[in-house]
Amino acid sequence: MNTSSLDFLSKETIGIIGCGHLGRAIALELVSRGFSSDRLRLSLWQKQEVSTEYC
C-alpha cells in the first residue's frame, strides 16, 4: 500500500475535533497531499470565526 497516496480517501469527509497543534498539523498535511479542503471539517473549542487558512 502506498501510504503517500490519499486516493482511498477521495470520497470521504474527515472531521478533526480540536484544532490545536496536532489538529492543525493533520489538516495542513492532508491538504498539502491533495485532500480536498471542501471535505475537511474542523471543530474549535472556542467560538470564533475560522479563516480559509486552517486553524
VOMAR-313309 format. One record per atom (N, C-alpha, C): x, y, z; residue in three letters; atom name. Coordinates in Angstrom, 3 decimals, m for minus. Example, Ala and Ser with C-alpha at 12.3 -4.5 7.8 and 13.67 -1.06 7.14 Angstrom:
<fidos>
(fido (13.190; m5.690; 7.800); 'ALA'; 'N')
(fido (12.300; m4.500; 7.800); 'ALA'; 'CA')
(fido (13.200; m3.300; 7.800); 'ALA'; 'C')
(fido (12.850; m2.250; 7.080); 'SER'; 'N')
(fido (13.670; m1.060; 7.140); 'SER'; 'CA')
(fido (12.900; 0.030; 7.870); 'SER'; 'C')
</fidos>
This chain:
<fidos>
(fido (0.845; m1.191; 0.000); 'MET'; 'N')
(fido (0.000; 0.000; 0.000); 'MET'; 'CA')
(fido (0.885; 1.248; 0.000); 'MET'; 'C')
(fido (0.586; 2.155; m0.886); 'ASN'; 'N')
(fido (1.333; 3.413; m0.976); 'ASN'; 'CA')
(fido (0.751; 4.400; 0.036); 'ASN'; 'C')
(fido (1.453; 4.631; 1.131); 'THR'; 'N')
(fido (0.926; 5.488; 2.199); 'THR'; 'CA')
(fido (0.968; 6.964; 1.847); 'THR'; 'C')
(fido (1.704; 7.348; 0.789); 'SER'; 'N')
(fido (1.751; 8.760; 0.421); 'SER'; 'CA')
(fido (0.549; 9.162; m0.420); 'SER'; 'C')
(fido (m0.185; 8.194; m0.967); 'SER'; 'N')
(fido (m1.358; 8.481; m1.780); 'SER'; 'CA')
(fido (m2.610; 8.495; m0.916); 'SER'; 'C')
(fido (m3.444; 9.488; m1.149); 'LEU'; 'N')
(fido (m4.695; 9.586; m0.398); 'LEU'; 'CA')
(fido (m5.891; 9.202; m1.261); 'LEU'; 'C')
(fido (m5.657; 8.451; m2.337); 'ASP'; 'N')
(fido (m6.737; 8.050; m3.239); 'ASP'; 'CA')
(fido (m7.855; 7.313; m2.508); 'ASP'; 'C')
(fido (m7.511; 6.521; m1.514); 'PHE'; 'N')
(fido (m8.505; 5.747; m0.785); 'PHE'; 'CA')
(fido (m9.440; 6.647; 0.034); 'PHE'; 'C')
(fido (m9.081; 7.928; 0.219); 'LEU'; 'N')
(fido (m9.916; 8.883; 0.959); 'LEU'; 'CA')
(fido (m10.663; 9.843; 0.037); 'LEU'; 'C')
(fido (m10.581; 9.638; m1.266); 'SER'; 'N')
(fido (m11.101; 10.623; m2.211); 'SER'; 'CA')
(fido (m12.582; 10.928; m2.049); 'SER'; 'C')
(fido (m13.371; 9.994; m1.550); 'LYS'; 'N')
(fido (m14.810; 10.219; m1.397); 'LYS'; 'CA')
(fido (m15.219; 10.397; 0.062); 'LYS'; 'C')
(fido (m14.262; 10.478; 0.939); 'GLU'; 'N')
(fido (m14.533; 10.589; 2.370); 'GLU'; 'CA')
(fido (m14.501; 12.041; 2.829); 'GLU'; 'C')
(fido (m15.205; 12.312; 3.912); 'THR'; 'N')
(fido (m15.102; 13.587; 4.613); 'THR'; 'CA')
(fido (m14.436; 13.293; 5.941); 'THR'; 'C')
(fido (m13.473; 14.117; 6.312); 'ILE'; 'N')
(fido (m12.740; 13.910; 7.558); 'ILE'; 'CA')
(fido (m13.056; 15.051; 8.502); 'ILE'; 'C')
(fido (m13.387; 14.715; 9.738); 'GLY'; 'N')
(fido (m13.614; 15.707; 10.775); 'GLY'; 'CA')
(fido (m12.493; 15.648; 11.795); 'GLY'; 'C')
(fido (m11.995; 16.801; 12.176); 'ILE'; 'N')
(fido (m10.946; 16.880; 13.192); 'ILE'; 'CA')
(fido (m11.524; 17.644; 14.374); 'ILE'; 'C')
(fido (m11.607; 16.966; 15.507); 'ILE'; 'N')
(fido (m12.138; 17.575; 16.720); 'ILE'; 'CA')
(fido (m10.973; 18.212; 17.471); 'ILE'; 'C')
(fido (m11.035; 19.499; 17.593); 'GLY'; 'N')
(fido (m9.940; 20.242; 18.230); 'GLY'; 'CA')
(fido (m8.923; 20.635; 17.180); 'GLY'; 'C')
(fido (m8.642; 21.886; 17.113); 'CYS'; 'N')
(fido (m7.709; 22.357; 16.092); 'CYS'; 'CA')
(fido (m6.526; 23.046; 16.764); 'CYS'; 'C')
(fido (m5.926; 22.326; 17.701); 'GLY'; 'N')
(fido (m4.713; 22.820; 18.342); 'GLY'; 'CA')
(fido (m3.522; 22.481; 17.469); 'GLY'; 'C')
(fido (m2.392; 22.271; 18.082); 'HIS'; 'N')
(fido (m1.172; 21.984; 17.325); 'HIS'; 'CA')
(fido (m1.307; 20.712; 16.488); 'HIS'; 'C')
(fido (m1.824; 19.649; 17.075); 'LEU'; 'N')
(fido (m1.931; 18.380; 16.365); 'LEU'; 'CA')
(fido (m3.000; 18.433; 15.282); 'LEU'; 'C')
(fido (m4.179; 18.953; 15.614); 'GLY'; 'N')
(fido (m5.260; 19.053; 14.633); 'GLY'; 'CA')
(fido (m4.865; 19.906; 13.442); 'GLY'; 'C')
(fido (m4.191; 21.012; 13.712); 'ARG'; 'N')
(fido (m3.737; 21.899; 12.640); 'ARG'; 'CA')
(fido (m2.713; 21.184; 11.757); 'ARG'; 'C')
(fido (m1.781; 20.470; 12.368); 'ALA'; 'N')
(fido (m0.765; 19.749; 11.605); 'ALA'; 'CA')
(fido (m1.397; 18.684; 10.711); 'ALA'; 'C')
(fido (m2.377; 17.973; 11.236); 'ILE'; 'N')
(fido (m3.062; 16.944; 10.446); 'ILE'; 'CA')
(fido (m3.795; 17.585; 9.267); 'ILE'; 'C')
(fido (m4.541; 18.662; 9.518); 'ALA'; 'N')
(fido (m5.294; 19.340; 8.464); 'ALA'; 'CA')
(fido (m4.356; 19.857; 7.373); 'ALA'; 'C')
(fido (m3.284; 20.512; 7.761); 'LEU'; 'N')
(fido (m2.353; 21.056; 6.782); 'LEU'; 'CA')
(fido (m1.682; 19.960; 5.966); 'LEU'; 'C')
(fido (m1.341; 18.863; 6.604); 'GLU'; 'N')
(fido (m0.700; 17.751; 5.891); 'GLU'; 'CA')
(fido (m1.667; 17.109; 4.899); 'GLU'; 'C')
(fido (m2.915; 16.919; 5.310); 'LEU'; 'N')
(fido (m3.909; 16.348; 4.390); 'LEU'; 'CA')
(fido (m4.055; 17.220; 3.147); 'LEU'; 'C')
(fido (m4.199; 18.520; 3.349); 'VAL'; 'N')
(fido (m4.386; 19.438; 2.220); 'VAL'; 'CA')
(fido (m3.120; 19.492; 1.358); 'VAL'; 'C')
(fido (m1.959; 19.481; 1.980); 'SER'; 'N')
(fido (m0.713; 19.533; 1.205); 'SER'; 'CA')
(fido (m0.519; 18.286; 0.347); 'SER'; 'C')
(fido (m1.143; 17.184; 0.749); 'ARG'; 'N')
(fido (m1.038; 15.939; m0.021); 'ARG'; 'CA')
(fido (m2.192; 15.772; m1.007); 'ARG'; 'C')
(fido (m3.024; 16.817; m1.137); 'GLY'; 'N')
(fido (m4.050; 16.789; m2.168); 'GLY'; 'CA')
(fido (m5.455; 16.496; m1.690); 'GLY'; 'C')
(fido (m5.657; 16.343; m0.385); 'PHE'; 'N')
(fido (m7.007; 16.103; 0.122); 'PHE'; 'CA')
(fido (m7.811; 17.393; m0.045); 'PHE'; 'C')
(fido (m9.029; 17.289; m0.549); 'SER'; 'N')
(fido (m9.857; 18.467; m0.800); 'SER'; 'CA')
(fido (m10.272; 19.147; 0.508); 'SER'; 'C')
(fido (m10.009; 20.432; 0.610); 'SER'; 'N')
(fido (m10.399; 21.165; 1.821); 'SER'; 'CA')
(fido (m11.916; 21.246; 1.966); 'SER'; 'C')
(fido (m12.652; 21.038; 0.871); 'ASP'; 'N')
(fido (m14.119; 21.010; 0.935); 'ASP'; 'CA')
(fido (m14.625; 19.803; 1.719); 'ASP'; 'C')
(fido (m13.800; 18.788; 1.844); 'ARG'; 'N')
(fido (m14.193; 17.561; 2.538); 'ARG'; 'CA')
(fido (m13.550; 17.457; 3.918); 'ARG'; 'C')
(fido (m13.069; 18.582; 4.409); 'LEU'; 'N')
(fido (m12.418; 18.627; 5.710); 'LEU'; 'CA')
(fido (m13.247; 19.482; 6.655); 'LEU'; 'C')
(fido (m13.609; 18.931; 7.811); 'ARG'; 'N')
(fido (m14.407; 19.643; 8.814); 'ARG'; 'CA')
(fido (m13.594; 19.774; 10.082); 'ARG'; 'C')
(fido (m13.529; 20.997; 10.609); 'LEU'; 'N')
(fido (m12.746; 21.260; 11.809); 'LEU'; 'CA')
(fido (m13.642; 21.766; 12.926); 'LEU'; 'C')
(fido (m13.362; 21.330; 14.124); 'SER'; 'N')
(fido (m14.103; 21.754; 15.298); 'SER'; 'CA')
(fido (m13.157; 22.515; 16.219); 'SER'; 'C')
(fido (m13.605; 23.684; 16.655); 'LEU'; 'N')
(fido (m12.796; 24.500; 17.545); 'LEU'; 'CA')
(fido (m13.436; 24.550; 18.922); 'LEU'; 'C')
(fido (m12.615; 24.613; 19.950); 'TRP'; 'N')
(fido (m13.129; 24.684; 21.310); 'TRP'; 'CA')
(fido (m13.758; 26.035; 21.577); 'TRP'; 'C')
(fido (m13.099; 27.100; 21.181); 'GLN'; 'N')
(fido (m13.611; 28.437; 21.403); 'GLN'; 'CA')
(fido (m14.431; 28.882; 20.203); 'GLN'; 'C')
(fido (m15.508; 29.601; 20.462); 'LYS'; 'N')
(fido (m16.319; 30.122; 19.379); 'LYS'; 'CA')
(fido (m15.585; 31.301; 18.751); 'LYS'; 'C')
(fido (m15.238; 31.158; 17.482); 'GLN'; 'N')
(fido (m14.553; 32.207; 16.775); 'GLN'; 'CA')
(fido (m14.720; 31.971; 15.275); 'GLN'; 'C')
(fido (m14.439; 33.001; 14.513); 'GLU'; 'N')
(fido (m14.508; 32.841; 13.078); 'GLU'; 'CA')
(fido (m13.287; 32.078; 12.609); 'GLU'; 'C')
(fido (m13.484; 31.232; 11.623); 'VAL'; 'N')
(fido (m12.393; 30.454; 11.074); 'VAL'; 'CA')
(fido (m12.092; 31.013; 9.685); 'VAL'; 'C')
(fido (m10.858; 31.372; 9.478); 'SER'; 'N')
(fido (m10.464; 31.893; 8.167); 'SER'; 'CA')
(fido (m10.247; 30.722; 7.223); 'SER'; 'C')
(fido (m9.952; 31.035; 5.966); 'THR'; 'N')
(fido (m9.689; 29.987; 4.987); 'THR'; 'CA')
(fido (m8.357; 29.310; 5.270); 'THR'; 'C')
(fido (m7.508; 29.949; 6.066); 'GLU'; 'N')
(fido (m6.275; 29.301; 6.496); 'GLU'; 'CA')
(fido (m6.658; 28.372; 7.652); 'GLU'; 'C')
(fido (m6.186; 27.173; 7.638); 'TYR'; 'N')
(fido (m6.614; 26.168; 8.596); 'TYR'; 'CA')
(fido (m6.125; 26.491; 9.992); 'TYR'; 'C')
(fido (m7.081; 26.674; 10.874); 'CYS'; 'N')
(fido (m6.871; 26.945; 12.285); 'CYS'; 'CA')
(fido (m6.048; 28.176; 12.410); 'CYS'; 'C')
</fidos>
